């Protein structure tokens, strides 16, 4: 091969060359040197990137743009990212780099015997796939690239992808200097993938190193990695090489090369391969054996557990490794369990299970939330919506007040943060900067860094427990049972939809807009209206709603209009000027009574305009409006008139639901059911109001008053469900009750509830539980028919 300054062929590279060709390139070189099957190719080195940036005089421009960026400000981050990427793509390569890339491509073409062969052009950052940090997925990959001009363009696009918003944010959070990271570009033969997937040489869900996991699906591996398809899954005992668990998925989609040019597209498996392939197992027994052998060989040669990507070429009928990197999320068996001295500092109600460790930060009010840093334990009397940004950073949350349905509990469950509420004296006994362990499965805060990894895994395995992101990624790949009762998901933070969209859910049953008001808008609607900034609120609210609705389209996205209480609205900018002070905001000026009041009607109209924009401008007709805290039939009619005047007229194409949470709705259930398309039973508020038990009271929670299984609450639930079934409308329920109490789920299914909406951490568990309940009911009915 010719001499090159900026090009390295795979057989010239080893795992020690990360600084030159990045993690991906180094691993491909190592696989090649180990004589494992890898599509041939070469790397454009990181040195080439650095000299190109210098030649194009981009260094100072990049530093200037990065100097003022606020990574927590989405708009600021996006603008800086786009400006940097545009400058890189628009710049020209210097002559020698241009000539070497083209010469290597021609030499590569001759070697494999094809003219202008299709290649994969893949970014490989010099900080990627290190043993102690995984930067995988932060940069771009371009598939089915053909021809010299397209190759040059996509090498530049890869260089530019070092500065995507997600890459900048990730480096910032991992404390990597942006200018210590460079980028290499991998150019390799494009595999004509008949099927592909990933293989872990340890079980990434359980952490068991004696098992391996293989995922497989049709077409390109992008479908599996991006989560657009549930793949076939195999769990293998590494010692015996036997399959100990097999789940063959319904594979509706696949990713293939575009028929009319460069790039890929998503298609239906039934259309591309035939209907029988949707349910057909991808791999034969022989192919599974081959993958197992190669997985064990990769682990042996690397000397560590590996996360690999593979593809089966339909032309050569061969398996190829596209990537292998160390698994960074499973600890070594370094420390065997040691006896620990556990010193319990305080106890409370476990509200969001899991274990968190960090330094205590005592927060008295909203003015102190900036004290909370990544990995701290947030300790306060009670959280409110303004504290959500701090909660996102926290490794755990502990509050003096509250029950399992208070703000701290609900938000922590959604954000997957261990949380203990109702600890009474946490703010007094926990000292600032003291290191503690929050065991939110048992409701205890311990002194110091205690509870070993084994115990932690056991806690995370609890049904409905607090899952890590890796566990969620694997959860998406589990084959979910079909249920007659729809399983919806609750969501507040729009940015979390990318993480949860592939869970086995039938849609969003409760999207809380309060998170958008707090995090994206930040100001009171009436303050914005008064200052002529209504369009800002419309745009931001529409942006947040559409992000979720687009991600799950065409599944339903039920959006609850604002349900802030007066004390929460006062926390928004300008709120103290327009909000009254109420002794008991929980049963005060909230929901529909607010919408129809002259003091807020203009603000509600802004909410309606935002929803209309989502449906008409963005075409997201899967959005359903839900009205909270309805008290009377008359106010419901009045608010519907306001909505109709803003273009949201109820008809077969636009549905309106109400939250059924006030006993008045129970007593007039059929009258309300005549006016809407569905009820969503707010079991938290309904239980509170039926039982006269403050949902935030830790005392009453412990005494059993706040429990959906109480007979008066169950009777109210049945009345609401019966009314909906009689009128032929939807009856859903949102709250933790059904997933927390199997007997309540069984009761609801028997009553005829049409759907349940639960937090993300319990979607899969609830679906399996409901499937079991439905199966029991079918068997019971069969037995009764036989007895008759």
Steps between C-alpha positions, in 0.01 A plus 500: 500500500609857433657726761255727684523775758132522593373149423539178699379161377329267748794255498730786611291581808469346846296569813784724619440755223195676646673840491560459125184328370252524789335219693302358208796500261735350759258219578445421132876487453539270798227268371673489161837420659336224704384345169132545583262571208480878447391686183826646359575869507716789617496793740548870435705585809429750776818680390319570173210653694729723704693625196178556304357711785823701509520532119141623480570746786213356701671468838441854615147503362416180690654630823310828466167323445564260790606775741146632543294181465279390790454124460189505720338753265364296208486795261851621586643150461321437169606832347868453591495141378341585166736793438809284565375212284407731211846657501669158490285360216536818292882506527729336242753224574863592442645339184701218658209381718261517207741299281573235765132429575425453129814291441415272794143458370630402155756260647231351723272461195767307311569278801137384529450494121219755473478837325370777728395253772243593762657576836397577855650830621515496878620752757756383755579748777830478685315489834257234381468150644759555771491246786365757746261695274279421207461771237326258264216653301611860548619545140356408161512198268408512131413180313494402131726787389626466142735709284790734567305825545255342742786344695677835545175668605417235758852498647444871567156427645662252736758760603213743561312246711761538773305819574141374510295627793496159665877456460574844649259438788639152570862619509402786728326264743790251489750781568691444176679802353334563160838581347667185628264291286561457128328283243605231258278366221460130423436409136416133446322268259124516538361163608186398311322405822237229483480510880697668773507584865706529815669246726606559860741249649344565841133546586456882500169481688598277793875569486566124494837431334416132464237584240504673163219672311436509124247729332410445133270658244458530123698749291753751629595514867383861521150364571622320814744763626252789458218300659247525214446125511476243777759238398514127566688446824706207624658455845780240488685314776864563404629180658253257343424718193135417550219750440340555840243753381363582156254773399399515133362845432244638259733692267283749312777725368845474347760746369634450146689690234293758314399380156560836334833608644723556800397422853243278668128482555259327735256254338242246611637146530175361358534714185872438451536130593149364537248475784647174631831677584332730755472214750782285359816435701797681342777260590539127439646273770823480301524879472445540874779248564730701272424826681554339842840364394606835360374688804701278732804542277470880503477503878797266533718699259412835657518366853179677604123483451395659171207680338507411130303587187472237225347455155430203275581577136239358262756491215786319673285320762758601760479664841701821544588696812422869450615602845621370835555704813530432873179494701548790743181457705579167670749507784783251534471243775758700693340530834326201648229585745642637823315541824371856526408705802168667412417814695142609422462877521131536416204310354205584278271366229673340199348695210733428206698180562873467449826594670674836476828615650640849534556809712204660673382838372241661729261720302272737691333663201523563126777759543742223600447244220821606327687344793407154370769349279510176303491200734383685812219384730231771498345535849209739555168532681309447173583550132301714257508536120772765515736243650483259204828624342678423828325163532635401157854540634439316825597140578214484749225709659390501865212714633360565847142511380290323239347169407551263210300721264655836590698709250836361612380141460338541158788695345767272650331191359488657156862616514611165647647657814492312833264693727387481863213722615343568839829458687382762756839618627735446202583871472602498866698175536674499162797736493606706198786337301468174699532192273194275528339201328128530422333157499170602343386139468474473878466867587821542700787751477833355618817677599790466254549308175343164582293219341705293259441446128335162553235654721458783253427255216244322715325828571490599135348166411188564708177523299423862440843601634741771396678392179827631363508629142680184385225289652240712323677451168482125552142521625403635159620178344276274707203351316192653659175305533186624325223628728140600436549778756720770348814583697583869473792690652512820707757762397587851607846591371485503114873428465451161667285368214807391301597278790157346550334502156577135426358362822206261444233769538192585295548875524529784751200497735609806697740764375546761771555845349624643832855390416487706179382806692779461755792400280427648156272799560592609852243778522135527601260494201325819612833675546594407142158607368524831683846569351410400144701177515215256447659366180805392699281287725308356205820404319670344804193309613442373145866402475485293819174326411603429141830345607309228684211462255738471203713236672206265559283587197241363415446376856280724716661777701258621768613849605371634830455876489681686779423372849720725709358605833524863613813446708671336199386768252644763736844345447499597131630841392229760560291251696514688826328794328191309391458198728308510829633336815279206599498310829443168318600524134445125446123560501517861388504694173618236256391319184187602311386752763819690420460472122157666498594776746552848351828512698646208298285448188752678278775268627284194424439631150878505448506131602224429246689683225808289572301178472340620176846571362615148587201344326467722195847642424691189605230255388515308829136396517581230756485769772198482733416782743431415863343739750600464867305545821152534352233578759173573320325419174437871446868597518586213263254635242642850541863395456410296191351816348826687561695217339267493198544875454877437478455233229493199734145385431425153627421257217608160370842642411559692823428331830465647845549302821454611859682398813247326726640584841234703681216305671251731326593330171431160656150606605424640153711255302247435224430871446873570465546198273245649258727801445846348446684222319666349803574506872844464648452416864747698708522241774732711716263798535191278498633297793598818682155655462295185561696408814563859618868407519769750394706317240813682622455389860756239599302432819176412319691298240647288776159455662354362177245773425658590167448169321304442178399156633274655765143389430353853448767572237440169323127576484573841350727339242228254399238773461729695265593192294135389473393846379769504231413150381130588490568809287764324287794727584854434619567448869865516601674535834828677572687443821720247674216295649456239223873427474552512876210270592433198274162445668393855407609440139291183496202689641529773235528250214197311631305827518583566134759779511626554144853618579753570773767769489805446721848641551777383263667273754188284532375485139642156421416361843141630483448357152612156613289522814189606305561221247507255790177644645324482164612141455365406844166661413478303174576172677249580773232575241574173320466308827172677577366416154588134553331501839187652345 
